[in-house]
Amino acid sequence: MTDLPRTIATAPQSLHRYVAALVSPWGLCAIFLAFAIWKSPTIFIDPRFWAEEANPYFAKCLHATAWACLTTLHKNGSFEGIFNLGTYLATLVPLERAPAATTYLTLLLHLAIIVQLAGLARTYQIGPTGAVLLASAFALLPQTFEVWMNANNAQSLTGVSALFLLLMPREKLAEHKYVALAWSVICVASGVPPCILAPLFVLRAFRERSGCLVAIATVFTLGAGIQLLLCLSFGVPRPLSLELKPLVLPIFMQTILAPLLSGDAVGFIARFVRGPDHAIVAIAIVIASLPALAAATYAAKTAPRTAGVGDIVAAWALVSFVQSLGSLDATSNISGCAGGRYFFFGAVSFCLLIGIGTAARKRMTRTLATAALAWIVLVGFVASRASGWSNLVRSGPSWSEQVRSCQAGTVCKIMSWPAAAADWTVDVER
């Protein structure tokens, strides 16, 4: 009995250690991994290629030199270094396990972003609940499915990583200057989305007059210029639609409404956008979305640290608009999930505003922001298994079984995911 007071006295300290471990980079990575495995266990047990990963890029790398594979320019002319690295590594392992290279390389990228998120949580004084909910939302948002564990859309992930880099305090950037510069190079060499943030890096460097920020802004500006030059010189022209409805509506539907209502619910609403009363429905979507964005911004602005909140809103608008403008089929993006890779950045930005709002000074604001973020996680959790769209992108033919069943001396067509697309099969000779 004499040890009871000591046990009670040390209980808060033990609890504090557990909470600190939970919101550490390791803890948040563990939470993300738990949701990732729950969401799509098959992908980790029996990895698959996703879309163009298989054909044309892996198919090309099978019969090309390492240099040709690693320096491939993609259909739009851009250079996507992480994608190229993933498909090249896939050629170095047994064919049966080839997709493991792209799957697990992208998993490492997901985890690197979670480590950045843990740092942002400390910077913005986001509590344990908010940090855990943000890591969970990152795994469960409807827009994650097209970028989920595939190198094909790694550039969408590095876009988010570049945003987190933009939000790092000047002192932290200076402390880890060479790591930040190296990561900046990786981001801009991975594709277009990170490069869209170049103007915001330039503005921040001008605003804060930091040598490290000037160096990072220079990397992003040069990267953006090179990617633009490559796209203009070698890319297949895309029809740019300047029609307001398909250009603007998907931004609100996929970055704000889909996280709050689910991709399927917003997909149902999208049917009415194509109906006779489409103008009224379109106006209603914008009217419903803007207050949600304004509320998230207000909550973030009342947090102890507000530096960078304006950058998040500006990045949400800039990247979402440019991505919508350059998407393959703007009309099909009027949906809750289709084309989600173009709006993944915006959806994460919206959640980040709410996450910062969970640290607001006013209790009511903190409570509402926490409830909103918890609701987004709950919606994503349910939709990850119940949604028809999620089932399409979480399941498909087994790559390893197809390879094993291919008879010696024959040429077999090996399907990737999603299985409905015949253009993404790979001819394999055993």
C-alpha positions as CSV (number, residue, x, y, z in Angstrom):
1,M,0.0,0.0,0.0
2,T,2.9,2.3,0.6
3,D,3.7,2.4,-3.1
4,L,0.3,3.6,-4.1
5,P,0.9,7.3,-3.7
6,R,4.1,7.0,-5.7
7,T,2.3,5.1,-8.5
8,I,-0.4,7.8,-8.6
9,A,2.2,10.6,-8.7
10,T,4.1,9.0,-11.6
11,A,1.0,8.1,-13.6
12,P,0.8,11.5,-15.4
13,Q,4.5,11.2,-16.3
14,S,3.9,7.7,-17.8
15,L,0.9,9.0,-19.7
16,H,2.9,11.9,-21.0
17,R,5.5,9.5,-22.3
18,Y,2.9,7.4,-24.1
19,V,1.3,10.4,-25.7
20,A,4.7,11.8,-26.8
21,A,5.5,8.4,-28.4
22,L,2.1,8.4,-30.1
23,V,2.7,11.8,-31.8
24,S,6.3,11.2,-32.6
25,P,7.3,10.4,-36.2
26,W,7.5,6.7,-35.3
27,G,4.1,6.8,-33.7
28,L,2.3,8.6,-36.5
29,C,4.0,6.3,-39.0
30,A,2.7,3.3,-37.1
31,I,-0.8,4.8,-37.2
32,F,-0.6,5.5,-40.9
33,L,0.6,1.9,-41.5
34,A,-2.2,0.5,-39.5
35,F,-4.8,2.3,-41.6
36,A,-2.9,1.5,-44.8
37,I,-2.8,-2.2,-44.1
38,W,-6.4,-2.2,-43.1
39,K,-7.4,-0.3,-46.1
40,S,-5.7,-2.4,-48.7
41,P,-3.9,-5.5,-47.3
42,T,-3.7,-7.2,-50.7
43,I,-1.5,-4.5,-52.2
44,F,1.2,-5.2,-49.5
45,I,0.9,-9.0,-49.6
46,D,0.7,-9.3,-53.4
47,P,1.9,-6.0,-55.0
48,R,0.5,-4.9,-58.3
49,F,1.4,-2.3,-61.0
50,W,-1.0,0.6,-61.4
51,A,-2.0,1.8,-64.8
52,E,0.9,3.2,-66.9
53,E,3.4,1.7,-64.4
54,A,3.0,-1.6,-66.3
55,N,2.6,-0.4,-69.8
56,P,4.3,1.5,-71.3
57,Y,6.9,2.2,-68.7
58,F,7.8,-1.1,-67.1
59,A,7.4,-2.8,-70.4
60,K,9.9,-0.4,-71.9
61,C,12.4,-0.7,-69.0
62,L,12.4,-4.5,-69.5
63,H,14.1,-4.1,-72.8
64,A,16.0,-0.8,-72.3
65,T,19.3,0.3,-70.6
66,A,19.3,1.7,-67.1
67,W,20.0,5.2,-68.5
68,A,17.1,5.1,-71.0
69,C,14.8,3.9,-68.2
70,L,15.9,6.4,-65.6
71,T,15.8,9.4,-68.1
72,T,12.4,8.6,-69.6
73,L,10.1,11.6,-70.3
74,H,6.5,10.9,-69.8
75,K,3.5,11.5,-72.0
76,N,3.0,15.1,-71.0
77,G,6.8,15.7,-71.5
78,S,7.6,16.0,-67.8
79,F,10.4,14.2,-66.1
80,E,9.2,12.1,-63.2
81,G,12.3,10.8,-61.4
82,I,10.7,8.7,-58.6
83,F,8.4,7.0,-61.2
84,N,11.4,6.2,-63.4
85,L,13.4,4.9,-60.4
86,G,10.5,2.7,-59.3
87,T,10.1,1.1,-62.8
88,Y,13.8,0.6,-63.1
89,L,14.1,-1.1,-59.7
90,A,11.2,-3.3,-60.8
91,T,13.4,-4.8,-63.6
92,L,16.1,-5.8,-61.0
93,V,13.9,-8.2,-59.0
94,P,12.2,-11.4,-60.1
95,L,9.4,-10.7,-62.5
96,E,6.9,-12.4,-60.2
97,R,7.7,-9.7,-57.5
98,A,8.4,-6.8,-59.8
99,P,5.5,-4.6,-58.6
100,A,6.9,-4.7,-55.1
101,A,9.6,-2.2,-56.2
102,T,7.1,0.6,-57.1
103,T,4.7,-0.3,-54.3
104,Y,7.2,-0.2,-51.4
105,L,9.2,2.7,-52.9
106,T,6.0,4.7,-52.8
107,L,5.3,3.5,-49.3
108,L,8.6,5.0,-48.2
109,L,7.5,8.3,-49.8
110,H,4.2,8.2,-47.9
111,L,6.1,7.6,-44.6
112,A,8.5,10.4,-45.3
113,I,5.5,12.8,-45.6
114,I,4.1,11.5,-42.3
115,V,7.5,12.3,-40.7
116,Q,7.1,15.9,-42.1
117,L,3.6,16.0,-40.8
118,A,4.9,15.1,-37.3
119,G,7.3,18.1,-37.5
120,L,4.4,20.4,-38.7
121,A,2.3,19.2,-35.7
122,R,5.0,20.4,-33.3
123,T,5.5,23.7,-35.2
124,Y,1.8,24.5,-35.1
125,Q,1.3,23.2,-31.6
126,I,-1.2,20.7,-32.8
127,G,-2.2,18.3,-30.0
128,P,-2.0,14.6,-30.0
129,T,-5.7,14.2,-31.1
130,G,-5.2,16.6,-34.1
131,A,-1.9,15.0,-35.1
132,V,-3.4,11.4,-35.1
133,L,-6.5,12.6,-37.0
134,L,-4.3,14.3,-39.6
135,A,-2.2,11.2,-40.2
136,S,-5.4,9.1,-40.4
137,A,-7.0,11.4,-42.9
138,F,-3.9,11.3,-45.0
139,A,-4.5,7.5,-45.3
140,L,-8.2,7.7,-45.9
141,L,-9.2,10.7,-48.0
142,P,-11.2,9.7,-51.1
143,Q,-8.5,11.3,-53.3
144,T,-5.9,9.0,-52.0
145,F,-7.0,6.0,-54.1
146,E,-5.5,7.1,-57.4
147,V,-2.1,8.0,-55.7
148,W,-2.2,5.0,-53.4
149,M,1.0,3.0,-53.3
150,N,2.0,3.6,-56.9
151,A,5.0,5.4,-58.4
152,N,2.8,6.4,-61.3
153,N,1.4,9.3,-59.2
154,A,4.3,9.9,-56.9
155,Q,4.4,13.4,-58.1
156,S,1.1,14.1,-56.4
157,L,2.7,13.0,-53.1
158,T,5.8,15.1,-53.6
159,G,3.5,18.1,-54.2
160,V,2.2,17.6,-50.7
161,S,5.7,17.1,-49.4
162,A,6.7,20.4,-51.0
163,L,3.9,22.2,-49.3
164,F,5.1,20.8,-45.9
165,L,8.6,22.1,-46.8
166,L,7.1,25.5,-47.6
167,L,5.5,25.6,-44.1
168,M,8.7,24.7,-42.2
169,P,10.0,27.5,-39.9
170,R,12.9,29.4,-41.1
171,E,15.1,28.3,-38.2
172,K,14.4,24.6,-38.9
173,L,15.2,25.0,-42.6
174,A,18.5,26.7,-41.7
175,E,19.3,24.0,-39.2
176,H,18.7,21.2,-41.9
177,K,19.7,23.3,-44.9
178,Y,21.4,20.6,-47.0
179,V,18.6,18.1,-46.3
180,A,16.0,20.7,-47.3
181,L,17.9,21.5,-50.5
182,A,18.4,17.9,-51.4
183,W,14.7,17.2,-50.8
184,S,13.7,20.2,-52.9
185,V,15.7,18.8,-55.8
186,I,14.0,15.4,-55.4
187,C,10.5,17.1,-55.3
188,V,11.0,19.2,-58.5
189,A,12.6,16.2,-60.3
190,S,9.6,14.0,-59.5
191,G,7.1,15.9,-61.6
192,V,4.9,19.0,-62.2
193,P,2.8,19.4,-59.0
194,P,5.7,20.4,-56.6
195,C,6.9,22.9,-59.2
196,I,3.6,24.7,-59.2
197,L,4.5,26.0,-55.7
198,A,7.6,27.8,-57.0
199,P,5.9,31.3,-56.9
200,L,5.0,30.7,-53.2
201,F,8.6,29.8,-52.3
202,V,9.8,32.9,-54.1
203,L,7.3,35.1,-52.2
204,R,8.3,33.6,-48.9
205,A,12.0,34.0,-49.7
206,F,11.4,37.7,-50.6
207,R,9.2,38.2,-47.4
208,E,11.7,36.6,-45.0
209,R,15.0,37.4,-46.6
210,S,16.5,34.1,-45.6
211,G,19.5,32.7,-47.6
212,C,18.3,29.2,-47.1
213,L,14.8,30.1,-48.4
214,V,16.4,31.9,-51.4
215,A,18.3,28.8,-52.2
216,I,15.2,26.6,-52.0
217,A,13.2,29.0,-54.0
218,T,15.9,29.0,-56.7
219,V,15.7,25.2,-56.9
220,F,11.9,25.3,-57.3
221,T,12.0,28.1,-59.8
222,L,14.7,26.4,-61.9
223,G,12.8,23.0,-61.6
224,A,9.6,24.7,-62.7
225,G,11.3,26.3,-65.7
226,I,12.9,23.0,-66.8
227,Q,9.7,21.0,-66.4
228,L,7.7,23.6,-68.3
229,L,10.3,23.6,-71.1
230,L,10.2,19.8,-71.3
231,C,6.4,19.7,-71.4
232,L,6.3,22.3,-74.2
233,S,9.1,20.6,-76.2
234,F,8.2,16.9,-75.8
235,G,4.7,16.6,-74.4
236,V,1.7,15.4,-76.2
237,P,-0.6,18.5,-76.5
238,R,-3.6,18.4,-74.3
239,P,-6.9,20.2,-75.1
240,L,-7.1,22.9,-72.4
241,S,-10.7,23.6,-71.4
242,L,-11.4,27.1,-70.3
243,E,-15.1,26.4,-69.7
244,L,-15.8,27.5,-66.1
245,K,-17.9,24.6,-64.9
246,P,-15.5,21.7,-65.5
247,L,-12.5,23.9,-64.6
248,V,-13.7,25.2,-61.2
249,L,-16.5,22.8,-59.9
250,P,-14.2,19.8,-59.4
251,I,-11.9,21.9,-57.2
252,F,-14.8,22.5,-54.7
253,M,-16.3,19.0,-55.1
254,Q,-13.1,17.0,-54.7
255,T,-11.1,19.1,-52.2
256,I,-13.8,20.1,-49.8
257,L,-17.1,18.3,-50.3
258,A,-15.6,14.8,-51.0
259,P,-13.6,14.7,-47.7
260,L,-16.7,15.8,-45.8
261,L,-19.4,13.8,-47.5
262,S,-17.5,10.9,-49.2
263,G,-16.6,10.5,-52.9
264,D,-19.8,8.5,-53.5
265,A,-22.1,11.1,-52.1
266,V,-20.4,13.8,-54.2
267,G,-20.5,11.5,-57.2
268,F,-24.3,11.3,-56.7
269,I,-24.5,15.1,-56.6
270,A,-22.4,15.3,-59.8
271,R,-25.3,13.6,-61.7
272,F,-27.4,16.7,-61.2
273,V,-24.6,19.0,-62.5
274,R,-25.2,17.3,-65.8
275,G,-29.0,17.6,-65.6
276,P,-31.4,20.4,-66.7
277,D,-30.9,22.4,-63.5
278,H,-27.1,22.2,-63.6
279,A,-26.6,25.9,-63.1
280,I,-28.5,25.9,-59.8
281,V,-26.7,22.8,-58.6
282,A,-23.3,24.3,-59.5
283,I,-24.0,27.5,-57.6
284,A,-25.2,25.4,-54.6
285,I,-21.9,23.4,-54.6
286,V,-19.9,26.6,-54.5
287,I,-22.1,28.2,-51.8
288,A,-21.8,25.0,-49.7
289,S,-18.0,24.7,-50.2
290,L,-16.9,28.3,-49.6
291,P,-18.2,28.6,-46.0
292,A,-16.4,25.3,-45.2
293,L,-13.1,26.6,-46.5
294,A,-13.7,29.9,-44.8
295,A,-14.4,28.2,-41.5
296,A,-11.3,26.0,-41.8
297,T,-9.2,29.1,-42.6
298,Y,-10.7,31.0,-39.6
299,A,-10.0,28.1,-37.3
300,A,-6.3,27.9,-38.4
301,K,-6.0,31.7,-38.1
302,T,-7.0,31.5,-34.4
303,A,-4.2,29.0,-33.6
304,P,-1.1,30.0,-31.6
305,R,1.0,30.0,-34.8
306,T,-0.6,31.5,-37.9
307,A,2.4,32.0,-40.1
308,G,1.9,29.9,-43.3
309,V,-1.9,29.7,-43.1
310,G,-2.2,32.2,-46.0
311,D,0.3,30.1,-47.9
312,I,-1.8,27.0,-47.4
313,V,-4.9,28.7,-48.8
314,A,-2.9,30.2,-51.7
315,A,-1.4,26.8,-52.4
316,W,-4.8,25.1,-52.3
317,A,-6.1,27.6,-54.9
318,L,-3.0,27.7,-57.2
319,V,-2.2,24.0,-57.3
320,S,-5.8,22.8,-57.6
321,F,-6.5,25.3,-60.4
322,V,-3.4,24.5,-62.4
323,Q,-4.0,20.7,-62.0
324,S,-7.6,21.1,-63.1
325,L,-6.6,23.1,-66.1
326,G,-4.0,20.6,-67.2
327,S,-6.0,17.4,-66.4
328,L,-6.7,14.8,-69.1
329,D,-10.5,15.2,-69.1
330,A,-11.8,18.1,-67.1
331,T,-15.4,17.1,-67.6
332,S,-14.9,13.7,-66.0
333,N,-13.5,15.4,-62.9
334,I,-17.0,16.6,-62.0
335,S,-17.1,13.7,-59.6
336,G,-16.3,12.7,-56.1
337,C,-13.3,10.6,-56.9
338,A,-12.5,10.4,-60.7
339,G,-9.3,12.2,-61.4
340,G,-8.7,12.4,-57.7
341,R,-4.9,12.6,-58.2
342,Y,-5.4,16.1,-59.5
343,F,-7.1,17.2,-56.3
344,F,-5.3,15.2,-53.7
345,F,-3.1,18.2,-52.9
346,G,-6.2,20.4,-52.4
347,A,-7.9,17.8,-50.1
348,V,-4.8,17.5,-47.9
349,S,-4.5,21.3,-47.7
350,F,-8.1,21.6,-46.6
351,C,-7.5,19.0,-43.9
352,L,-4.3,20.7,-42.8
353,L,-6.2,23.9,-42.2
354,I,-8.7,22.1,-40.0
355,G,-5.8,20.2,-38.3
356,I,-4.1,23.5,-37.4
357,G,-7.5,24.7,-36.2
358,T,-7.6,21.9,-33.6
359,A,-5.0,24.0,-31.8
360,A,-7.1,27.2,-31.8
361,R,-7.1,29.4,-28.7
362,K,-10.8,29.2,-28.2
363,R,-12.2,26.0,-26.9
364,M,-15.3,26.1,-29.1
365,T,-13.2,26.5,-32.2
366,R,-10.8,23.7,-31.1
367,T,-13.8,21.4,-30.5
368,L,-15.5,22.1,-33.8
369,A,-12.2,21.7,-35.7
370,T,-11.5,18.4,-34.0
371,A,-15.0,17.2,-34.6
372,A,-14.8,18.1,-38.3
373,L,-11.4,16.3,-38.7
374,A,-12.7,13.3,-36.9
375,W,-15.8,13.3,-39.2
376,I,-13.5,13.3,-42.3
377,V,-11.6,10.3,-40.9
378,L,-14.8,8.5,-40.1
379,V,-16.2,9.1,-43.6
380,G,-13.0,8.0,-45.1
381,F,-12.8,4.9,-42.9
382,V,-16.3,3.7,-43.9
383,A,-15.9,4.6,-47.6
384,S,-12.6,2.8,-47.8
385,R,-14.5,-0.5,-47.6
386,A,-18.1,0.4,-48.5
387,S,-17.5,2.6,-51.6
388,G,-17.8,1.1,-55.0
389,W,-15.0,3.3,-56.2
390,S,-12.7,2.1,-53.5
391,N,-13.4,-1.5,-54.4
392,L,-12.4,-0.8,-58.0
393,V,-8.9,0.5,-56.9
394,R,-8.3,-1.8,-54.0
395,S,-8.7,-5.1,-55.9
396,G,-7.7,-6.6,-59.2
397,P,-5.9,-9.6,-60.8
398,S,-2.9,-11.0,-59.0
399,W,0.3,-10.1,-60.8
400,S,2.3,-12.9,-59.2
401,E,-0.3,-15.6,-60.0
402,Q,-0.5,-14.5,-63.7
403,V,3.3,-14.7,-64.0
404,R,3.4,-18.1,-62.4
405,S,0.7,-19.5,-64.6
406,C,2.4,-18.3,-67.8
407,Q,3.8,-21.4,-69.5
408,A,7.4,-21.6,-70.6
409,G,8.0,-20.7,-74.2
410,T,4.9,-18.6,-74.5
411,V,4.0,-14.9,-74.5
412,C,1.5,-14.0,-71.9
413,K,-0.5,-10.8,-71.3
414,I,-0.2,-9.8,-67.7
415,M,-2.8,-7.4,-66.4
416,S,-2.2,-4.5,-64.0
417,W,-4.8,-2.6,-62.0
418,P,-7.4,-1.3,-62.7
419,A,-8.2,-4.5,-64.5
420,A,-10.8,-2.9,-66.8
421,A,-8.0,-1.1,-68.9
422,A,-6.6,-3.4,-71.6
423,D,-4.1,-0.8,-72.6
424,W,-2.1,-1.4,-69.4
425,T,-1.3,-5.1,-69.9
426,V,2.3,-6.2,-70.3
427,D,3.4,-8.9,-72.8
428,V,5.8,-11.2,-71.0
429,E,7.8,-14.0,-72.6
430,R,8.7,-16.9,-70.4
